């Protein structure tokens, strides 16, 4: 598009539906401050300059539409779906959260509290503990792929960290959008150029993942007194996604 967003359009006229996914490179492994990516995704739907979190939820629920933001290791995702007659409402809401988020401080406090509660649950889950240990063994303690949230890292997040992550990574010229629905491709491109014109280009952050620094191969134990079962995880390094042999393997 004119703003640099790469778009794939797939016409599907079987049902009057409209759905999309936007992938924004970044994620936990590339954030400047630990946990900034996750909290940015969590706060994006919590208010804009024109709508409160309730307004956003009420509008979407009222038309039976879905709009969500999630975060992963190497990217964030914005996803949405609705029936075609409500496509414009959904696209307007998408533009609003991408261009006018307010990141309310009280909503950040709520998310921090929820994250800490979830962290306590994870600490009591043998499988999660084993997976986290496997990541450290495979990549090294200080590698971004082995990073695990803590109460300290959650408390350290400030609104400034969230705003910086948003500025650095929620930009169209480093992102990809896939749209599937009952539309005409040429008309949809024109509409997207018009609707998303206010989502401006930004300076693309160079994405670099350091080489792994694995611990010695072997067996690692985490003792949990009172456990009645053992959780076992086998882990090994494999080829990266961009390896020419990835799909055959």
PyMOL commands that set and color helices and strands:
alter all, ss='L'
color gray80, all
select helices_A, chain A and resi 28-30+36-43+53-62+84-99+105-123+126-139+144-146+151-156+159-169+172-174+185-198
alter helices_A, ss='H'
color red, helices_A
select strands_A, chain A and resi 6-11+17-25+66-71+75-83+175-181
alter strands_A, ss='S'
color yellow, strands_A
deselect
rebuild
show_as cartoon
